[in-house]
Amino acid sequence: MTDMQRPIYHLALATTVVLMIALTAAGCGSAGDEASPQDGASTVETAAPQDASNMNTTDVTREVVQRHLRTFGEGDLEAVLADYADDAVMFTPDGPIVGKEALRVAFEALIAEWSQPGTTFEMTQESYEGEHGYINWRAETAENVYEYGIDGFTVRDGKIVAQFYGEVTTPKTP
């Protein structure tokens, strides 16, 4: 993997997680993929968009992040990108990805990887406070086992202005 591919690869991993969250929320996950409330995990609730003027900041953040997860799970690239501010930045282990055009390239790769047959996802924590959102997860794709993953979001004026992620990943061997 080249240095140019590495940020996109890591972004693809994070987006894959987002896709799996959305698929699980939509009931498309494999049996046993969804965590039960007894074991401390949460699931993503999706709802029709609400009038933001009647929502507090935490509710707006939750709405934007959950819509983002849902549209990623649907593979709707344009809707995914519509959730980001024009100058949004995604911080990855290999450096930041800045702006919608760079995010477009990354999300194209992510949607491709996470839509592979056999992909599983489990969200273990979801939390929102003010303009910040946080998710914690585990997943497996045809290429990798994601032992631990996190995504953090900052939402302002109904748009994601920053996203942060990290993961502990073990590549599968052929």
Backbone as CSV, one residue per row, in Angstrom:
resi,resn,N_x,N_y,N_z,CA_x,CA_y,CA_z,C_x,C_y,C_z
1,MET,0.849,-1.176,0.000,0.000,0.000,0.000,0.892,1.234,0.000
2,THR,0.581,2.174,-0.873,1.385,3.392,-0.957,0.944,4.395,0.102
3,ASP,1.785,5.403,0.340,1.426,6.452,1.287,0.172,7.193,0.847
4,MET,-0.057,7.306,-0.450,-1.256,7.972,-0.962,-2.509,7.145,-0.682
5,GLN,-2.408,5.821,-0.710,-3.558,4.954,-0.497,-3.890,4.795,0.980
6,ARG,-2.920,4.917,1.855,-3.119,4.644,3.272,-4.243,5.466,3.908
7,PRO,-4.316,6.825,3.731,-5.425,7.565,4.343,-6.781,7.121,3.814
8,ILE,-6.860,6.807,2.540,-8.120,6.356,1.973,-8.483,4.991,2.531
9,TYR,-7.500,4.118,2.697,-7.741,2.800,3.253,-8.302,2.917,4.666
10,HIS,-7.655,3.734,5.511,-8.129,3.898,6.881,-9.497,4.561,6.908
11,LEU,-9.719,5.525,6.041,-11.033,6.147,5.955,-12.054,5.117,5.511
12,ALA,-11.653,4.258,4.590,-12.564,3.220,4.133,-12.953,2.319,5.286
13,LEU,-12.036,2.043,6.148,-12.346,1.208,7.298,-13.366,1.890,8.197
14,ALA,-13.164,3.155,8.458,-14.096,3.892,9.312,-15.465,3.980,8.656
15,THR,-15.502,4.243,7.369,-16.774,4.351,6.685,-17.464,2.999,6.633
16,THR,-16.695,1.956,6.507,-17.271,0.625,6.516,-18.018,0.389,7.810
17,VAL,-17.447,0.833,8.867,-18.097,0.705,10.163,-19.408,1.466,10.152
18,VAL,-19.375,2.648,9.610,-20.580,3.449,9.524,-21.639,2.711,8.715
19,LEU,-21.237,2.112,7.612,-22.153,1.340,6.790,-22.774,0.213,7.598
20,MET,-21.964,-0.487,8.332,-22.476,-1.616,9.098,-23.433,-1.159,10.185
21,ILE,-23.171,-0.008,10.776,-24.094,0.545,11.760,-25.437,0.781,11.098
22,ALA,-25.403,1.379,9.941,-26.638,1.681,9.237,-27.363,0.403,8.825
23,LEU,-26.629,-0.592,8.348,-27.251,-1.858,7.963,-27.866,-2.555,9.166
24,THR,-27.167,-2.527,10.280,-27.699,-3.132,11.497,-28.957,-2.400,11.936
25,ALA,-28.923,-1.074,11.903,-30.077,-0.275,12.297,-31.267,-0.552,11.388
26,ALA,-30.992,-0.828,10.119,-32.056,-1.094,9.160,-32.517,-2.550,9.206
27,GLY,-31.910,-3.351,10.087,-32.292,-4.747,10.213,-31.658,-5.644,9.176
28,CYS,-30.574,-5.209,8.546,-29.936,-5.978,7.483,-28.736,-6.773,7.968
29,GLY,-28.399,-6.688,9.247,-27.234,-7.400,9.760,-27.508,-8.889,9.856
30,SER,-26.454,-9.676,9.999,-26.593,-11.107,10.163,-27.158,-11.414,11.540
31,ALA,-27.720,-12.581,11.689,-28.230,-12.986,12.989,-27.112,-12.894,14.008
32,GLY,-27.422,-12.300,15.134,-26.433,-12.165,16.184,-25.565,-10.938,16.056
33,ASP,-25.716,-10.160,14.992,-24.907,-8.962,14.818,-25.303,-7.862,15.779
34,GLU,-26.588,-7.772,16.083,-27.049,-6.693,16.929,-26.787,-7.024,18.386
35,ALA,-26.302,-6.050,19.111,-26.045,-6.239,20.525,-27.349,-6.050,21.284
36,SER,-27.492,-6.782,22.357,-28.687,-6.639,23.169,-28.442,-5.622,24.267
37,PRO,-29.518,-4.969,24.740,-29.341,-3.970,25.784,-28.716,-4.545,27.049
38,GLN,-28.884,-5.850,27.302,-28.326,-6.451,28.505,-26.802,-6.396,28.528
39,ASP,-26.156,-6.464,27.361,-24.704,-6.496,27.377,-24.080,-5.120,27.211
40,GLY,-24.889,-4.077,27.390,-24.352,-2.731,27.429,-24.184,-2.072,26.072
41,ALA,-24.541,-2.750,24.995,-24.391,-2.166,23.672,-25.658,-1.405,23.306
42,SER,-25.527,-0.513,22.367,-26.687,0.237,21.897,-26.854,0.014,20.409
43,THR,-28.037,0.357,19.919,-28.274,0.273,18.494,-28.606,1.659,17.979
44,VAL,-28.430,1.866,16.703,-28.720,3.153,16.098,-30.204,3.234,15.822
45,GLU,-30.824,4.301,16.264,-32.213,4.546,15.934,-32.244,5.514,14.771
46,THR,-33.018,5.167,13.754,-33.143,6.077,12.631,-34.552,6.633,12.629
47,ALA,-34.688,7.885,12.267,-35.986,8.538,12.263,-36.032,9.504,11.094
48,ALA,-37.232,9.852,10.725,-37.380,10.842,9.663,-36.786,12.158,10.148
49,PRO,-36.187,12.924,9.246,-35.626,14.223,9.642,-36.691,15.085,10.310
50,GLN,-36.266,15.806,11.337,-37.167,16.671,12.074,-36.845,18.119,11.762
51,ASP,-37.745,18.995,12.155,-37.524,20.431,12.023,-36.470,20.837,13.043
52,ALA,-35.277,21.215,12.567,-34.161,21.524,13.456,-34.451,22.694,14.380
53,SER,-35.389,23.570,14.023,-35.679,24.723,14.879,-36.305,24.302,16.200
54,ASN,-36.873,23.107,16.268,-37.492,22.616,17.499,-36.587,21.641,18.248
55,MET,-35.330,21.533,17.844,-34.427,20.551,18.452,-33.297,21.269,19.177
56,ASN,-32.809,20.648,20.269,-31.631,21.210,20.926,-30.381,20.709,20.201
57,THR,-29.236,21.247,20.560,-27.986,20.936,19.861,-27.686,19.440,19.875
58,THR,-27.880,18.778,21.004,-27.621,17.339,21.087,-28.531,16.577,20.130
59,ASP,-29.798,16.960,20.065,-30.732,16.287,19.156,-30.335,16.481,17.698
60,VAL,-29.892,17.667,17.348,-29.446,17.930,15.974,-28.236,17.061,15.644
61,THR,-27.281,16.996,16.558,-26.094,16.166,16.337,-26.490,14.712,16.132
62,ARG,-27.334,14.186,17.012,-27.797,12.791,16.896,-28.470,12.572,15.548
63,GLU,-29.343,13.490,15.153,-30.068,13.380,13.883,-29.106,13.332,12.697
64,VAL,-28.129,14.230,12.680,-27.175,14.293,11.568,-26.334,13.020,11.509
65,VAL,-25.795,12.580,12.640,-24.943,11.385,12.657,-25.750,10.157,12.261
66,GLN,-26.947,10.007,12.789,-27.747,8.833,12.449,-28.190,8.849,10.989
67,ARG,-28.502,10.010,10.457,-28.822,10.105,9.022,-27.596,9.725,8.195
68,HIS,-26.437,10.220,8.628,-25.178,9.902,7.958,-24.948,8.387,7.938
69,LEU,-25.141,7.752,9.068,-24.960,6.300,9.147,-25.952,5.575,8.242
70,ARG,-27.197,6.034,8.254,-28.234,5.392,7.445,-27.921,5.528,5.953
71,THR,-27.563,6.738,5.504,-27.328,6.929,4.070,-26.053,6.223,3.614
72,PHE,-25.075,6.131,4.509,-23.888,5.346,4.180,-24.281,3.886,3.985
73,GLY,-25.100,3.369,4.890,-25.570,1.985,4.783,-26.359,1.719,3.516
74,GLU,-27.021,2.743,3.020,-27.773,2.632,1.773,-26.874,2.786,0.548
75,GLY,-25.617,3.146,0.779,-24.690,3.344,-0.326,-24.958,4.614,-1.116
76,ASP,-25.633,5.590,-0.512,-25.997,6.835,-1.188,-24.883,7.859,-0.994
77,LEU,-23.897,7.831,-1.885,-22.718,8.681,-1.765,-23.068,10.158,-1.686
78,GLU,-23.982,10.618,-2.518,-24.331,12.042,-2.522,-24.968,12.463,-1.204
79,ALA,-25.828,11.629,-0.639,-26.448,11.946,0.656,-25.409,11.930,1.773
80,VAL,-24.463,11.003,1.713,-23.385,10.961,2.704,-22.606,12.266,2.654
81,LEU,-22.203,12.684,1.476,-21.417,13.912,1.333,-22.216,15.153,1.705
82,ALA,-23.527,15.117,1.511,-24.373,16.260,1.855,-24.363,16.536,3.356
83,ASP,-24.016,15.545,4.171,-23.962,15.742,5.621,-22.716,16.503,6.063
84,TYR,-21.736,16.666,5.187,-20.476,17.334,5.539,-20.478,18.791,5.107
85,ALA,-19.863,19.652,5.921,-19.582,21.029,5.516,-18.565,20.980,4.376
86,ASP,-18.555,22.005,3.529,-17.635,22.029,2.384,-16.175,21.892,2.799
87,ASP,-15.823,22.450,3.953,-14.436,22.406,4.423,-14.229,21.396,5.556
88,ALA,-15.091,20.399,5.623,-14.988,19.382,6.680,-13.644,18.674,6.626
89,VAL,-13.228,18.186,7.788,-11.983,17.432,7.875,-12.251,16.120,8.605
90,MET,-11.691,15.045,8.069,-11.739,13.755,8.737,-10.316,13.424,9.169
91,PHE,-10.131,13.263,10.462,-8.825,12.931,11.008,-8.673,11.423,11.045
92,THR,-7.634,10.914,10.384,-7.367,9.487,10.310,-5.998,9.214,10.928
93,PRO,-5.696,7.961,11.232,-4.372,7.648,11.772,-3.227,8.076,10.851
94,ASP,-3.491,8.214,9.565,-2.453,8.608,8.607,-2.524,10.070,8.204
95,GLY,-3.345,10.840,8.882,-3.436,12.259,8.582,-4.835,12.669,8.173
96,PRO,-5.064,13.976,8.075,-6.406,14.472,7.768,-6.765,14.363,6.294
97,ILE,-8.058,14.212,6.059,-8.647,14.271,4.726,-9.551,15.494,4.754
98,VAL,-9.287,16.450,3.877,-9.955,17.752,3.956,-10.789,18.026,2.712
99,GLY,-12.036,18.419,2.929,-12.914,18.851,1.846,-13.721,17.722,1.228
100,LYS,-14.825,18.101,0.616,-15.763,17.117,0.070,-15.186,16.281,-1.061
101,GLU,-14.351,16.853,-1.916,-13.817,16.063,-3.034,-12.893,14.956,-2.517
102,ALA,-12.074,15.252,-1.536,-11.216,14.216,-0.944,-12.063,13.191,-0.198
103,LEU,-13.108,13.659,0.484,-14.012,12.733,1.174,-14.750,11.848,0.177
104,ARG,-15.104,12.383,-0.975,-15.786,11.592,-2.016,-14.949,10.367,-2.401
105,VAL,-13.673,10.589,-2.668,-12.779,9.493,-3.059,-12.724,8.447,-1.947
106,ALA,-12.596,8.916,-0.725,-12.505,7.996,0.412,-13.794,7.202,0.596
107,PHE,-14.940,7.871,0.514,-16.215,7.179,0.715,-16.543,6.218,-0.418
108,GLU,-16.099,6.505,-1.618,-16.289,5.538,-2.704,-15.609,4.222,-2.346
109,ALA,-14.394,4.304,-1.819,-13.656,3.097,-1.429,-14.316,2.416,-0.233
110,LEU,-14.773,3.207,0.716,-15.401,2.639,1.908,-16.679,1.894,1.575
111,ILE,-17.518,2.510,0.789,-18.778,1.868,0.409,-18.494,0.554,-0.311
112,ALA,-17.477,0.538,-1.152,-17.121,-0.690,-1.870,-16.684,-1.796,-0.903
113,GLU,-15.826,-1.473,0.051,-15.342,-2.510,0.969,-16.436,-3.016,1.902
114,TRP,-17.173,-2.129,2.485,-18.128,-2.532,3.510,-19.404,-3.127,2.954
115,SER,-19.594,-3.078,1.668,-20.775,-3.700,1.070,-20.501,-5.143,0.649
116,GLN,-19.322,-5.649,0.952,-18.957,-7.030,0.607,-19.804,-8.032,1.395
117,PRO,-20.155,-9.159,0.786,-20.906,-10.200,1.498,-20.139,-10.680,2.733
118,GLY,-20.878,-10.999,3.776,-20.284,-11.542,4.994,-19.806,-10.504,5.999
119,THR,-19.941,-9.223,5.683,-19.522,-8.175,6.604,-20.458,-8.149,7.807
120,THR,-19.865,-8.076,8.999,-20.660,-7.976,10.224,-20.247,-6.732,10.990
121,PHE,-21.156,-6.218,11.800,-20.910,-5.012,12.575,-21.680,-5.066,13.892
122,GLU,-21.040,-4.601,14.944,-21.700,-4.483,16.246,-21.315,-3.142,16.857
123,MET,-22.307,-2.296,17.115,-22.045,-1.043,17.811,-22.104,-1.348,19.310
124,THR,-21.066,-0.951,20.026,-21.006,-1.237,21.449,-21.299,-0.021,22.314
125,GLN,-21.240,1.175,21.719,-21.568,2.387,22.467,-21.918,3.500,21.488
126,GLU,-22.865,4.331,21.896,-23.266,5.496,21.127,-23.596,6.583,22.130
127,SER,-23.020,7.787,21.940,-23.210,8.858,22.904,-23.197,10.206,22.194
128,TYR,-24.033,11.128,22.678,-24.120,12.469,22.094,-24.170,13.492,23.218
129,GLU,-23.469,14.606,23.004,-23.495,15.719,23.948,-23.219,17.000,23.180
130,GLY,-24.210,17.879,23.133,-24.043,19.127,22.399,-23.744,18.859,20.935
131,GLU,-22.670,19.463,20.433,-22.319,19.305,19.026,-21.422,18.098,18.759
132,HIS,-21.272,17.222,19.738,-20.356,16.085,19.610,-21.100,14.752,19.665
133,GLY,-20.658,13.829,18.813,-21.191,12.473,18.806,-20.046,11.482,18.830
134,TYR,-20.288,10.303,19.418,-19.248,9.281,19.580,-19.882,7.918,19.397
135,ILE,-19.214,7.060,18.614,-19.635,5.663,18.513,-18.416,4.757,18.706
136,ASN,-18.656,3.605,19.281,-17.643,2.589,19.537,-18.182,1.312,18.922
137,TRP,-17.321,0.518,18.257,-17.823,-0.617,17.488,-16.779,-1.715,17.304
138,ARG,-17.270,-2.858,16.815,-16.448,-3.987,16.351,-17.037,-4.427,15.014
139,ALA,-16.189,-4.965,14.139,-16.693,-5.386,12.825,-15.743,-6.398,12.198
140,GLU,-16.247,-7.034,11.151,-15.426,-7.935,10.345,-15.865,-7.806,8.898
141,THR,-14.887,-7.650,8.008,-15.163,-7.615,6.570,-14.443,-8.803,5.940
142,ALA,-14.565,-8.931,4.649,-13.869,-10.004,3.948,-12.352,-9.856,4.082
143,GLU,-11.879,-8.628,4.337,-10.449,-8.359,4.376,-9.855,-8.187,5.770
144,ASN,-10.675,-7.772,6.751,-10.136,-7.403,8.059,-11.054,-7.771,9.211
145,VAL,-10.445,-7.931,10.382,-11.184,-8.033,11.638,-10.906,-6.743,12.392
146,TYR,-11.949,-6.004,12.688,-11.847,-4.753,13.440,-12.179,-5.064,14.886
147,GLU,-11.137,-5.241,15.665,-11.315,-5.638,17.052,-11.908,-4.521,17.897
148,TYR,-11.598,-3.289,17.512,-12.069,-2.125,18.265,-12.049,-0.926,17.328
149,GLY,-13.118,-0.179,17.310,-13.150,1.008,16.483,-13.941,2.120,17.145
150,ILE,-13.562,3.362,16.838,-14.288,4.523,17.339,-14.438,5.543,16.221
151,ASP,-15.522,6.289,16.268,-15.722,7.454,15.415,-16.257,8.566,16.301
152,GLY,-15.703,9.747,16.147,-16.206,10.933,16.825,-16.589,11.961,15.781
153,PHE,-17.634,12.717,16.066,-18.140,13.708,15.121,-18.335,15.046,15.826
154,THR,-18.088,16.125,15.111,-18.474,17.458,15.551,-19.419,18.003,14.496
155,VAL,-20.611,18.422,14.928,-21.663,18.888,14.025,-21.998,20.338,14.372
156,ARG,-21.964,21.200,13.362,-22.347,22.606,13.535,-23.280,23.005,12.393
157,ASP,-24.333,23.709,12.744,-25.297,24.176,11.740,-25.793,23.034,10.863
158,GLY,-25.991,21.853,11.476,-26.544,20.716,10.758,-25.593,19.996,9.825
159,LYS,-24.293,20.299,9.911,-23.296,19.668,9.037,-22.145,19.112,9.874
160,ILE,-21.588,17.991,9.428,-20.394,17.444,10.074,-19.223,18.326,9.659
161,VAL,-18.568,18.945,10.650,-17.407,19.785,10.353,-16.107,19.046,10.635
162,ALA,-16.179,18.032,11.500,-14.990,17.229,11.796,-15.423,15.823,12.176
163,GLN,-14.625,14.854,11.758,-14.820,13.456,12.134,-13.457,12.911,12.526
164,PHE,-13.438,12.114,13.569,-12.210,11.523,14.093,-12.447,10.026,14.202
165,TYR,-11.470,9.218,13.821,-11.663,7.789,14.010,-10.340,7.097,14.269
166,GLY,-10.485,5.932,14.852,-9.343,5.062,15.087,-9.824,3.627,15.186
167,GLU,-8.931,2.696,14.975,-9.310,1.286,15.057,-8.102,0.426,15.381
168,VAL,-8.410,-0.747,15.905,-7.420,-1.817,16.045,-7.878,-2.886,15.077
169,THR,-7.063,-3.127,14.059,-7.458,-3.998,12.950,-6.426,-5.102,12.732
170,THR,-6.934,-6.298,12.476,-6.080,-7.404,12.097,-6.466,-7.826,10.677
171,PRO,-5.560,-7.658,9.723,-5.870,-8.087,8.353,-6.018,-9.617,8.296
172,LYS,-6.936,-10.063,7.476,-7.093,-11.499,7.251,-6.050,-11.926,6.235
173,THR,-5.550,-13.115,6.391,-4.569,-13.638,5.431,-5.291,-14.484,4.406
174,PRO,-4.825,-14.445,3.166,-5.503,-15.210,2.091,-5.390,-16.705,2.273
